[in-house]
C-alpha cells in the first residue's frame, strides 16, 4: 500500500493505492546491486549517495509552478490519463529531438528515450 501526503501549494490528501501482486513482484536489478554495495574508501567520512536519489526529497528543489499547473491541467483534462509507452510518447520524444538536433547530428523521436533514470533505460534495452 502506498501512502503519500500531497503538499506544495495543493490541498493535502491521503493516498492509499494497492498494487497488483504481479507488479509488487517486479525487481529492479540495478537498484539491488547499488543497494548491496559497500563503501569503505573513507570510513571517517559520511557517504553522500548520488546513485539513487531524488533531489526533491529535501524540499529545496520544488517543480516550477508552471510545471505543476501544466501537469494538473493535463491530468484534470482526462485526455492524457492512462498508460503511455514506457520510452515516452512520440510527441514528447520528437520535441526533445527537435530541441537537440543540429545539422551535423539530426535526431528523430526514434533516437530519444524518456525514462525515469538509468534503470528505466536499462529495462528498455
Backbone as a chain_set.jsonl record, in Angstrom:
{"seq": "XXXXXXXXXXXXXXXXXXXXXXXXXXXXXXXXXXXXXXXXXXXXXXXXXXXXXXXXXXXXXXXXXXXXXXXXXXXXXXXXXXXXXXXXXXXXXXXXXXXXXXXXXXXXXXXXXXXXXXXXXXXXX", "coords": {"N": [[0.854, -1.177, 0.0], [0.623, 2.107, -0.9], [1.189, 5.11, 0.593], [0.855, 8.526, 0.643], [1.494, 11.939, 1.254], [0.208, 14.813, -0.197], [1.654, 17.882, -0.889], [2.945, 21.198, -1.144], [1.608, 23.757, -2.168], [-0.889, 22.619, -2.688], [-3.978, 21.047, -1.773], [-3.874, 18.912, 1.048], [-3.939, 15.385, 0.89], [-4.659, 11.989, 1.555], [-3.27, 9.136, 0.108], [-4.094, 5.895, -0.777], [-3.186, 3.216, -2.273], [-3.442, 0.115, -3.724], [-1.269, -2.196, -5.146], [-1.174, -4.51, -7.916], [-0.496, -7.999, -7.359], [1.349, -9.045, -9.216], [2.729, -6.788, -10.081], [3.883, -5.916, -7.736], [5.847, -7.777, -7.417], [7.864, -7.165, -9.146], [11.252, -6.729, -9.877], [13.988, -4.54, -9.474], [16.874, -4.76, -10.844], [19.22, -3.229, -11.098], [18.965, -1.381, -8.985], [19.047, -3.172, -6.843], [21.69, -4.087, -6.981], [23.147, -1.711, -6.498], [22.223, -1.034, -3.934], [23.375, -3.055, -2.434], [26.024, -2.49, -2.435], [29.091, -1.864, -0.774], [30.647, 0.76, 0.767], [33.735, 1.669, 1.621], [35.879, 3.358, 1.344], [36.596, 5.772, 2.554], [36.192, 5.596, 5.584], [35.874, 7.387, 7.692], [34.358, 9.422, 6.772], [31.136, 10.644, 5.842], [29.074, 9.047, 3.505], [27.753, 10.463, 0.599], [25.085, 9.645, -1.034], [24.583, 9.398, -4.365], [23.739, 7.854, -6.435], [21.176, 6.727, -6.473], [18.908, 8.783, -6.287], [16.648, 11.352, -5.235], [16.284, 14.512, -5.98], [14.359, 16.209, -5.014], [13.553, 15.423, -2.543], [14.456, 16.61, -0.217], [13.18, 18.982, -0.213], [14.177, 21.335, -1.298], [14.177, 21.704, -3.997], [11.733, 22.288, -5.564], [9.197, 21.644, -8.089], [8.736, 23.918, -10.832], [6.163, 26.393, -10.617], [4.713, 26.698, -13.034], [5.101, 24.214, -14.233], [3.781, 22.54, -12.415], [1.177, 23.492, -12.747], [0.749, 22.891, -15.482], [0.915, 20.071, -15.495], [-1.169, 19.482, -13.727], [-3.385, 20.504, -15.166], [-3.284, 18.822, -17.405], [-3.809, 16.303, -16.262], [-6.341, 16.739, -15.11], [-7.828, 17.208, -17.416], [-8.249, 14.715, -18.472], [-7.508, 13.705, -20.891], [-4.91, 12.787, -21.142], [-4.668, 10.726, -19.373], [-3.81, 7.507, -18.262], [-1.921, 4.689, -19.533], [1.217, 5.221, -21.094], [3.582, 4.65, -23.734], [6.529, 3.059, -22.577], [8.947, 4.244, -23.192], [8.395, 6.861, -23.555], [6.097, 9.26, -24.938], [5.529, 9.647, -28.473], [5.237, 12.293, -29.277], [6.455, 13.748, -27.179], [9.061, 12.727, -27.286], [9.763, 13.537, -29.864], [9.734, 16.302, -29.535], [11.948, 16.641, -27.839], [13.937, 15.669, -29.545], [13.758, 17.581, -31.627], [14.591, 19.839, -30.243], [17.293, 19.287, -29.615], [18.537, 18.567, -31.97], [20.967, 19.029, -34.536], [22.326, 20.43, -37.578], [24.503, 18.833, -38.233], [24.113, 16.607, -36.677], [21.383, 15.259, -36.885], [18.354, 14.463, -35.166], [15.722, 12.137, -34.42], [12.451, 11.189, -33.193], [12.754, 8.487, -32.747], [15.337, 8.259, -31.859], [15.37, 8.977, -29.248], [14.941, 8.294, -25.811], [12.797, 8.594, -23.157], [13.031, 8.259, -19.895], [12.701, 7.214, -16.442], [15.208, 7.508, -15.245], [18.388, 5.766, -15.084], [17.848, 3.03, -14.623], [15.335, 2.776, -15.716], [15.912, 3.123, -18.412], [17.595, 0.905, -18.859], [15.776, -1.151, -18.574], [14.498, -1.059, -20.96], [16.233, -1.906, -22.873]], "CA": [[0.0, 0.0, 0.0], [1.376, 3.349, -0.998], [0.524, 6.239, 1.244], [1.645, 9.715, 0.391], [0.862, 13.225, 1.511], [0.45, 15.836, -1.202], [1.865, 19.206, -0.318], [3.428, 22.179, -2.111], [0.559, 24.577, -2.77], [-2.066, 21.828, -3.003], [-4.636, 20.544, -0.576], [-3.349, 17.612, 1.458], [-4.828, 14.243, 0.706], [-4.013, 10.699, 1.757], [-3.429, 8.179, -0.977], [-3.961, 4.501, -0.389], [-3.314, 2.511, -3.545], [-2.914, -1.24, -3.675], [-0.755, -2.675, -6.423], [-1.431, -5.909, -8.247], [0.602, -8.852, -6.897], [2.364, -9.172, -10.265], [3.52, -5.566, -10.092], [4.646, -5.857, -6.491], [6.949, -8.731, -7.504], [8.864, -6.684, -10.093], [12.537, -6.439, -9.255], [14.859, -3.6, -10.154], [18.176, -5.382, -10.63], [20.226, -2.195, -10.889], [18.803, -0.87, -7.62], [19.509, -4.209, -5.923], [23.156, -4.082, -6.991], [23.634, -0.49, -5.84], [21.906, -1.086, -2.509], [24.252, -4.026, -1.78], [27.413, -2.02, -2.473], [29.694, -1.438, 0.49], [31.587, 1.848, 0.519], [34.647, 1.79, 2.748], [37.075, 4.071, 0.918], [36.891, 6.781, 3.578], [35.235, 5.27, 6.643], [35.67, 8.507, 8.612], [33.514, 10.419, 6.118], [29.781, 10.187, 5.515], [28.833, 8.892, 2.078], [26.626, 11.169, 0.013], [24.595, 8.717, -2.044], [24.072, 10.099, -5.538], [23.361, 6.921, -7.481], [19.725, 6.545, -6.467], [18.481, 9.921, -5.498], [15.544, 12.2, -5.615], [16.703, 15.821, -5.496], [13.251, 16.96, -4.425], [13.16, 14.835, -1.262], [14.785, 17.504, 0.895], [12.31, 20.133, -0.29], [14.819, 22.554, -1.803], [14.106, 21.748, -5.448], [10.353, 22.017, -5.977], [8.947, 21.921, -9.504], [8.3, 25.278, -11.128], [4.693, 26.479, -10.585], [4.16, 26.464, -14.382], [5.097, 22.765, -14.452], [2.696, 21.995, -11.589], [-0.076, 23.864, -13.397], [0.618, 22.136, -16.73], [0.614, 18.667, -15.174], [-2.525, 19.462, -13.152], [-4.353, 20.68, -16.249], [-3.275, 17.614, -18.24], [-4.497, 15.229, -15.53], [-7.756, 17.085, -14.972], [-8.494, 17.129, -18.717], [-8.579, 13.323, -18.746], [-7.015, 13.321, -22.217], [-3.614, 12.132, -21.054], [-4.675, 9.73, -18.307], [-3.631, 6.144, -18.759], [-0.555, 4.261, -19.808], [1.936, 5.645, -22.291], [4.692, 3.742, -23.999], [7.488, 3.256, -21.499], [10.076, 5.09, -23.594], [7.893, 8.219, -23.732], [5.206, 9.433, -26.091], [6.203, 10.093, -29.693], [5.242, 13.757, -29.286], [7.473, 14.225, -26.236], [10.375, 12.361, -27.813], [10.04, 14.388, -31.021], [10.058, 17.637, -29.02], [13.341, 16.591, -27.377], [14.765, 15.532, -30.751], [13.771, 18.878, -32.302], [15.365, 20.785, -29.431], [18.708, 18.972, -29.568], [19.073, 18.265, -33.293], [21.81, 20.008, -35.232], [22.503, 19.985, -38.968], [25.509, 17.764, -38.273], [23.604, 15.442, -35.935], [19.917, 15.313, -36.8], [17.726, 13.467, -34.306], [14.292, 11.887, -34.592], [11.839, 10.607, -31.993], [13.304, 7.144, -32.577], [16.652, 8.34, -31.212], [15.196, 9.504, -27.897], [14.244, 7.528, -24.785], [12.491, 9.378, -21.965], [12.822, 7.283, -18.831], [12.804, 7.715, -15.073], [16.553, 7.257, -14.765], [19.147, 4.715, -15.774], [17.193, 1.72, -14.547], [14.248, 2.802, -16.688], [16.504, 2.905, -19.732], [18.089, -0.468, -18.951], [14.662, -2.083, -18.744], [14.079, -0.955, -22.346], [17.238, -2.432, -23.799]], "C": [[0.89, 1.227, 0.0], [0.585, 4.456, -0.332], [1.418, 7.448, 1.093], [0.839, 10.955, 0.707], [1.198, 14.163, 0.364], [0.612, 17.171, -0.506], [2.226, 20.158, -1.445], [2.286, 22.853, -2.852], [-0.674, 23.783, -3.211], [-2.728, 21.42, -1.695], [-4.049, 19.183, -0.243], [-4.397, 16.537, 1.261], [-4.036, 12.97, 0.966], [-4.292, 9.824, 0.552], [-3.279, 6.792, -0.384], [-4.248, 3.672, -1.627], [-2.696, 1.134, -3.389], [-2.464, -1.656, -5.069], [-1.122, -4.126, -6.643], [-0.252, -6.756, -7.776], [1.722, -8.993, -7.935], [3.29, -7.964, -10.285], [4.409, -5.497, -8.859], [5.844, -6.812, -6.5], [8.045, -8.291, -8.472], [10.125, -6.305, -9.338], [13.297, -5.441, -10.111], [16.28, -4.068, -9.882], [19.274, -4.349, -10.391], [20.158, -1.643, -9.467], [19.317, -1.896, -6.615], [21.03, -4.23, -5.839], [23.688, -2.886, -6.219], [23.382, -0.544, -4.342], [22.804, -2.06, -1.748], [25.714, -3.569, -1.739], [27.866, -1.561, -1.097], [30.76, -0.404, 0.171], [32.47, 2.012, 1.748], [35.931, 2.508, 2.363], [37.526, 5.096, 1.95], [35.931, 6.561, 4.739], [34.982, 6.404, 7.63], [34.793, 9.609, 8.017], [32.158, 9.804, 5.791], [29.607, 10.144, 4.001], [27.616, 9.718, 1.664], [26.176, 10.319, -1.172], [23.969, 9.493, -3.197], [23.563, 9.14, -6.615], [21.864, 6.708, -7.577], [19.137, 7.68, -5.655], [17.288, 10.639, -6.076], [15.88, 13.587, -5.094], [15.587, 16.632, -4.858], [12.937, 16.508, -3.006], [13.448, 15.765, -0.083], [13.987, 18.804, 0.827], [12.938, 21.403, -0.827], [14.767, 22.666, -3.325], [12.683, 21.43, -5.906], [10.181, 22.27, -7.473], [8.468, 23.359, -9.677], [6.769, 25.315, -11.118], [4.041, 26.271, -11.956], [4.091, 24.972, -14.69], [3.977, 22.11, -13.66], [1.353, 22.281, -12.243], [-0.297, 23.048, -14.666], [0.255, 20.676, -16.471], [-0.802, 18.56, -14.611], [-3.583, 19.575, -14.239], [-4.431, 19.438, -17.127], [-4.026, 16.479, -17.559], [-5.991, 15.509, -15.444], [-8.507, 17.004, -16.296], [-8.939, 15.706, -19.038], [-8.035, 12.816, -20.069], [-5.744, 12.481, -22.121], [-3.553, 11.089, -19.938], [-4.533, 8.346, -18.92], [-2.172, 5.872, -19.062], [-0.045, 4.858, -21.105], [3.022, 4.623, -22.544], [5.82, 4.069, -23.029], [8.716, 4.055, -21.914], [9.647, 6.524, -23.855], [7.014, 8.325, -24.963], [6.007, 9.946, -27.285], [6.304, 11.616, -29.711], [6.33, 14.322, -28.364], [8.874, 13.92, -26.751], [10.748, 13.22, -29.019], [10.396, 15.808, -30.572], [11.505, 17.687, -28.526], [14.281, 16.497, -28.578], [14.871, 16.866, -31.479], [14.661, 19.871, -31.555], [16.864, 20.535, -29.543], [19.312, 18.566, -30.908], [19.967, 19.401, -33.776], [21.921, 19.54, -36.675], [23.493, 18.826, -39.087], [25.02, 16.476, -37.619], [22.092, 15.531, -35.796], [19.379, 14.166, -35.95], [16.261, 13.312, -34.694], [13.753, 11.319, -33.283], [12.397, 9.217, -31.709], [14.664, 7.108, -31.914], [16.555, 8.662, -29.728], [14.428, 8.514, -27.022], [14.022, 8.449, -23.602], [12.142, 8.391, -20.859], [12.972, 7.952, -17.473], [14.163, 7.371, -14.467], [17.19, 6.099, -15.51], [18.429, 3.373, -15.747], [16.012, 1.649, -15.497], [14.748, 2.565, -18.091], [16.92, 1.442, -19.877], [16.939, -1.459, -19.127], [14.135, -2.068, -20.171], [15.026, -1.636, -23.321], [17.399, -3.914, -23.667]], "O": [[1.802, 1.349, 0.817], [-0.572, 4.696, -0.677], [2.612, 7.388, 1.389], [-0.364, 11.007, 0.452], [2.365, 14.291, -0.006], [-0.186, 17.543, 0.355], [1.841, 19.931, -2.592], [2.027, 22.557, -4.018], [-1.433, 24.266, -4.05], [-2.101, 21.449, -0.636], [-3.758, 18.39, -1.138], [-5.591, 16.768, 1.448], [-2.856, 12.894, 0.623], [-5.412, 9.78, 0.043], [-2.396, 6.566, 0.444], [-5.404, 3.452, -1.988], [-1.547, 1.009, -2.967], [-3.193, -1.487, -6.046], [-1.353, -4.877, -5.696], [0.884, -6.282, -7.791], [2.899, -9.054, -7.579], [4.497, -8.104, -10.482], [5.559, -5.066, -8.939], [6.753, -6.672, -5.682], [9.058, -8.979, -8.604], [10.074, -5.649, -8.298], [13.246, -5.502, -11.339], [16.831, -3.804, -8.813], [20.163, -4.57, -9.569], [21.19, -1.461, -8.821], [19.958, -1.525, -5.633], [21.594, -4.373, -4.754], [24.578, -3.029, -5.38], [24.24, -0.14, -3.558], [22.98, -1.912, -0.539], [26.542, -4.196, -1.08], [27.104, -0.942, -0.354], [31.674, -0.668, -0.611], [32.001, 2.447, 2.799], [36.969, 2.292, 2.989], [38.724, 5.258, 2.183], [34.942, 7.285, 4.858], [33.975, 6.387, 8.337], [34.516, 10.61, 8.677], [32.048, 8.613, 5.504], [29.954, 11.096, 3.302], [26.574, 9.668, 2.317], [26.843, 10.295, -2.206], [22.951, 10.163, -3.025], [23.006, 9.589, -7.616], [21.34, 6.525, -8.676], [18.899, 7.533, -4.456], [16.978, 10.529, -7.262], [15.776, 13.831, -3.892], [15.856, 17.651, -4.221], [12.132, 17.145, -2.326], [12.758, 15.711, 0.935], [14.104, 19.643, 1.72], [12.298, 22.454, -0.816], [15.27, 23.641, -3.883], [12.455, 20.415, -6.563], [10.945, 23.035, -8.061], [7.869, 23.939, -8.771], [6.136, 24.36, -11.567], [2.939, 25.728, -12.038], [3.145, 24.51, -15.329], [3.293, 21.222, -14.17], [0.485, 21.409, -12.288], [-1.404, 22.566, -14.907], [-0.607, 20.114, -17.147], [-1.549, 17.651, -14.974], [-4.564, 18.832, -14.237], [-5.517, 19.041, -17.549], [-4.796, 15.768, -18.206], [-6.81, 14.62, -15.677], [-9.712, 16.753, -16.298], [-9.896, 15.508, -19.787], [-8.096, 11.618, -20.342], [-5.531, 11.572, -22.924], [-2.466, 10.62, -19.602], [-5.086, 8.069, -19.984], [-1.307, 6.726, -18.869], [-0.78, 4.982, -22.085], [3.345, 3.821, -21.668], [6.038, 5.235, -22.699], [9.464, 4.506, -21.046], [10.449, 7.328, -24.33], [7.173, 7.564, -25.918], [7.037, 10.599, -27.119], [7.328, 12.169, -30.112], [7.037, 15.26, -28.731], [9.77, 14.759, -26.66], [11.91, 13.592, -29.182], [11.267, 16.445, -31.166], [12.208, 18.668, -28.768], [15.307, 17.175, -28.617], [15.961, 17.247, -31.907], [15.393, 20.646, -32.17], [17.638, 21.492, -29.563], [20.5, 18.25, -30.967], [19.746, 20.57, -33.461], [21.64, 18.379, -36.971], [23.337, 17.95, -39.937], [25.467, 15.385, -37.972], [21.578, 15.84, -34.721], [19.882, 13.044, -36.008], [15.643, 14.234, -35.225], [14.521, 11.007, -32.373], [12.5, 8.816, -30.55], [15.107, 6.054, -31.455], [17.563, 8.623, -29.022], [13.404, 7.968, -27.432], [14.979, 9.031, -23.091], [11.084, 7.764, -20.886], [13.331, 9.126, -17.385], [14.246, 6.985, -13.301], [16.611, 5.532, -16.436], [18.409, 2.66, -16.749], [15.711, 0.582, -16.031], [14.094, 1.884, -18.881], [16.635, 0.811, -20.894], [17.113, -2.498, -19.763], [13.398, -2.974, -20.56], [14.659, -1.91, -24.464], [18.206, -4.513, -24.376]]}, "num_chains": 1, "name": "protein.A"}
